[in-house]
C-alpha cells in the first residue's frame, strides 16, 4: 500500500513547486496562529533580518571610510526580501547548512546588475555565522518587543482587577483560610510585571556578532577607524549602532550566552503565563465557577468538558517551551567556533520558543482583559464558619494587594 502511494506521487510536479502550499500556519499550534510574533519569526522575516545584517555591515564600513558610500547605498537598495524566492533558497541550505551562502550569492548578483563595482563589497570581512547570529538577535529583539506589548496589556488588566476586587473575599486551598481575589490578581500582576521587566533588559542587551571564528576579532572590536566625516569607532561599534543592538565584549561564536539568555527568558515567561492560565482554569472549573473566561467567537467549545479552551492553549504552549529552551542551552556546550551540529540546532527551536511564548502572551492578554469575576460565587464558597480570623486575613490580603499594585 505504501509503495502504491509513493508510486502515485511520481507523476506530480517537483516538490520545489508545491512547497509553498505546505507552509506551517499553526493548524496544530493554534495558540500562535495569526499572531504578530508568528509573523516576526517567519522565514520571510528571517530573510529580512539576514539582509538587514548584511546592509548594516556595509553601511558601517561606509561610515568608517572602508567602503564607498555609493556602493553601500546600492547594496542597501538591492537587499529587499521580496526580491528573493524563499523556496529555492531554503532547498539550497541542504548543501551549505545555513541560508547565508545562498543569500550572499543572490544579493551579489542583484548588486552586480546595478553596479558591478559595488558587488565586491557584499559580505565584506565577515563569516556566515556573523550574519546569521546577528540576524537571530534582530529576530529575537523584534519578537521580544511584541511579547512585551502583550505583557503590558496583561499588566494593565491585572491592575484593574486587583483594584476592583481588592476586598472580594475568597477561599484558598487551605481549609478554613481566606484571601481576596484582589490579592490573587496582584500575584499574577507581579508575574507579568517582572517578566516584562526581564524581557526589556534582555532586548536592550542583545549583541551583534562580528569577528568570525577568531579571525579579525581584534580588528573589528578593538581597532578604531575614522570615517570621511570625522566619525570614529570600531567596526563593531558602528555596526551595532546601525542595528540598534549592543556591542559585544568578544565574539560569541563559541560563547553562546546571548542565545542561552533568550532561551532562559522564554522558559521563565512561559512559566509565568502558564501559571496564570492554570489558576484561571482552576477558578473557572465546574463546581467552582469563581471566574469565567471571555466568550469566544463560534459558539460553545467542543472541549467544554475539559475546561476553558484559551487557558488550555496557554498551558499547552507553556509546557512545550522548556524542552525547546533546553536544546538552545545545550548548544552552549559546543566547544569550538563551529561546533558540529550545535550551531545548526539552535535556530528552529529559537523561532519556536519565541512564537509559542508570543502566542501565549497574546492569549493571556485577551483572557485577562475579558475575564468575568464572580465575587458572589467566591463568597458562597467560603467556609460557613468563617469569623473574625477570616475577616482579618481578608483585610491583610487587601492591603498587600494595594502595595503590589502601587509597585
N, C-alpha and C positions, 0 to 999 in steps of 0.2 A: 504493500500500500504506500509506504513512504517513498519507494523508488518510483512508483507511478506518479505521485505528486511532484517529485523532483523532475521527472521526465517531462511532465506537462508544463513546467516552467521554462523549458529550453527555448520555446519559441517566443518568449516575452522579450520586451525591449531590454537593453542593458540596464543594470542597476543604477548607472550614472543618471539615467533619465527619470527613474521613479523614486529616487531617494527623497526629493522634496515632499512627496506625498506621505512619507513615513516619519515626519518630524514629531518629536515628543512635545505635545502641547498640554500635558498634565492630565490625560484621561485617567490614569491610575494614581495621580498625586494632586487631587483637586484643591488641596489647601493652597497651592501656589499657582494654580491655573488662572491665567489672565491678570496676574498681579504685576505691579511695576517692577519688582525685583526679578521676577521671571524674565522680563524683557531685558533687564540690566545685565543678566548673565547669559543671554542668548548668544549663539555663535556669531550673529551679526555684531553684537556689542563687544564681544571678544576681539573680533576683527577690527572694529573701530578703535579699540584700546591699543592693539598692536600698532596700528597706523599712527595713533597719537604718540606712542612711544618713539616711533621712527622719525616723525616730523619734528617732535620736540628736540630730539637729538641734533638734527641738522640745524635747527634754529639756534640752539645753544652754541654750536660751532660758529655759526654766523655772527652771533653776538660777541664772540671772542676773537673773531677775525680769521679763523682757520678754514672757513668756507665762504665763498661769495654770497652776499645777501640775495642776489638774483637767483642763484641755484637753490638756496633754501626756500625761497618763495615758490619756485617751480615745483619742487618736491612736495611742498605742503599742498599746493593746488591739485597735484595729481593724486594725492593719497586720500581718495574718497572711498569709503567702504562699499558704497553702491556700485562702484566700478569693478568690483571683484565678484567672481562666481564662486560661491562658498562650496558647492558640491565637489567640483574637481580639486579645489584647494584642500578640502578635507580628505579626499581619497589619496592625494599626493603625500599626506602626512604619514601614510603607511610606509613610505620609503625613507623619509627623513626622521620620523619620530616626533616631530613638532611642526607647527604651521609656519615658523619664521622663514625657513628656506624658500618655500613656495611663495610666500608673501613678498620677500625681498626680490625674488626673480620677477614677479609680476609688477611690483612697483618700479623696479629699474626699467622694465620695458616701457611702462607708461611714461616715465620721465624722459626716456630716450626719445620718444616720439615728439615730445615738446621741445627738449633741448638736450642734444647728445652730450654736451659738455657737462651738464649737471648730473648725469646719471652716475658718474663715478663717486659722487658724494652720498649716495644712498647707503645707509647702514655703515657709516664711517667709524672705524675704530672700536667696534663693539662686537660681542658674540651673540648668538641666538638667545642664550639664557638671559642676557641683559635685557633684551627686548621683551621676552616672554614673562620674566619676573616683574618687570616694570608694568607691563600690561595687567598682570594679575593684581598688582596693588591698585591700579586705576579701577579695575572692575570691582575689587573689594571695597574701595572707598565709596564709589558711586552707589553700591548696594547698601553699605552701612548708612549712608545719608538717607536713603529711602526707609530703611528699617527704623532709624531714629525718629523720623516723622511720625510713623505709626505708634511708636512707643510714647511719643509726646501726646498723641491723641488719647492713648490709653491713660496716661497720667492725668490729663485734663478731666476725663470721665471719672477717674477714681477720686480726684479731689472733690468733685461734685457729690459723688456717692458717700464719701467719708463725712462730708459736712452735713448732707441731708439726713443721714441715718446715724449720726454720732451717738444718739441716745436710744436707738432702737434695740431693745434687749433681745438676745437670742441664746439658745442653749449651745453648749460646747460638747466635745466628745467625752469630757469628764462628767460623770453623773453628778447632778446637783449643782454644777458650776454654770456660770453665765458670763456673757460678754456682750458686746454690741456689734451690729453689722458695720457700724462706722469703723470700729477697730479692725474688723476683718478686711474691710476695703482699704484701710490705712496700711495693712500689711502688704496687700497687693501693690498699693501705691509705692511703697518703699522698694519693692522688687523692680517695678517698672522704672522708677526714677534712678536707681543705682545702675540698672542695666543700660539705660540711655547714657548716663554719665560715663560708664566704662567704654561704650562704643564711640562716644565723641572723642575721648582721649586716644583710642586706637586709630580712628580715622585721621586724626591730626598727626599721628606718628608714623604712618606707613611710608616707607622709603622707596626711592628709585633704586634700581640695580645698575651698576656700572663698574667696569674693571674686570671683565670676564676671565675666569679661570686664572686669576692672579696676574694675568698679562695686562699691563697698563694701569694696574690699580693705583700705584703711586702717582702716575701722571694725572689720572682722572680725579683723584681725591685730594692730592696734596699740592700739585703744581698749579700755581696761579698764572693766568694769562691776562692780557689787556686788549680789549677789542678796539676797533677803529673809532668808536665813540667814547673811548676812555673807560668803558666798563671793565672791572677787574674781578676775577674769581676763578675758581677751579671749574672744570667742565662739569663735575658732579653737582656743584652748587648751582650753576646756571641751568643745567638740565632739570634739576629738582624744581627750580623756580618756574620754569616753563610749564611744568605739570602740576604745580602746587602740591608736590609731595615733599617728604622730609629728605634730608641729606644723610646717607648712612656714614657711620664712622669707618666701616670697612665694607668691601664687597661681601655679600651674604650668600654666595653660591652654595657653599657648604656649611653655612651658619643660618639655618632655616627658621630663625626666631620669628621673623615677620609673618610667615605662613602659619607657624605654630600659634602665634598670638591670635590670629584671626580664628583659627580652629578652636582655641580655648574660649574666646569670647562668644563664639556661636554656640558652643556647648552650654555655657553658662546662661546665655539668653534663652536658649531652648528650654533649659530647666525652669527659668523664671516664668516663661509663657505657659509651659506645661503645668506648672504648679497652679497658676490662676485657673486654667481650664479644668484641672482636676477638682479644685474647690467648688467652682461653679457647677460642675457636673454633679458633685455630691449634694449640693444645696438645692438643686433643681430636680433631684431624683423623685420617683414616685414614692409617696408616703412622707415626703418632706416638703417639697414644693415651696421653699422659702424664697427662691428666686426663679425667674423664668427667662429663658433665652429669647432674644428678639425673634419675631416671626420672620420666616424666610419665604421668598417667592416660590410658588409652585405647590403650595399646599402642605399637608402633613408629611413628615419624614417617613420613609419606608423602614427606618430603623428606630422608630419611636420607642419600641420596647427596650432598646438598649441605651437610651439617653439622648440628649440633645446633640444633633449631628455636628454643630460647629465646635463644640468642646471636644468631640471625638477626633475631628480633623486636626485640631491643635495638638492634642495629646499624641496622636499618631506621628505628626511631624517631629515633636519633641523627642520621641523615642528613637527616631531614625538618626538624629544628628550626632549623638555621642560616638557611635561606632565609626561614622564617617570622619569625625574630628580626630579619632584615634589614628586613622590612616595618615592624615596630614601630620600629626605629631610624630608618628613613627618614621616618617620620611626624614626627619631631622637627624636620624642616625646614619645617614648616607656615608660619611667618612671621607669623601673627596669631592672636588668641584663638580664632577659629572658622575654621580653615583648611578650604577646600573639599576634602572627601574624606578628608583625613588623619586627622581625629578619628574618622570613621566606619570607617576602615580598620583601626583598632587592635584592637577588642575580640574579634573572632573569632580572629585569629592569637594574641592573648594567651591565650585559652582553650585553643587547640590546643597551644601550646608547653608550657603547664602540664600538660595531660593526657598529652602524649607523654612528657615527662620524668618525670611521676608514674608512668606505666606502665612506663617503662624502669627507674626506681628500684625499683619493686616486683618486677619480673622479675629484676633483678640481685641483690636481697636473697635471693630464692628460689634463684637459681643458686649463689651463694656459700655459702649455708647448707647446701646439699645436695651440694656439689661433691665428687667422688671423686678423690683424688690417688693416683697410682701411682708411688711412688718407685723401685720395681724397674725399671719401664719407663724412667724417667728415667736411671738408672744404665746401662742397656743401650744407650742412645743416645749416651753419652759416647764420645769418640774412644778406640779401643783403646790408643793410645799415651799416654794421659793419665798424667802422672807427678807429680813434686814441684810443678811450677808449677800444675797443676790443683788439687792439694791446698791450696796457698797461697791461690789465688783463692777456693776454696770456703770456707776459714776466714774470709777477709776478708768475703765475702758474708754469712756467718752473723753476723759482728759488726755489720755495717751494718744488717742486718735487725733485730737486737736494739735498736739505737738508734732506729730508726723506730718500732718497737712501743712503746717507752717514751715516745715523743712528745717 
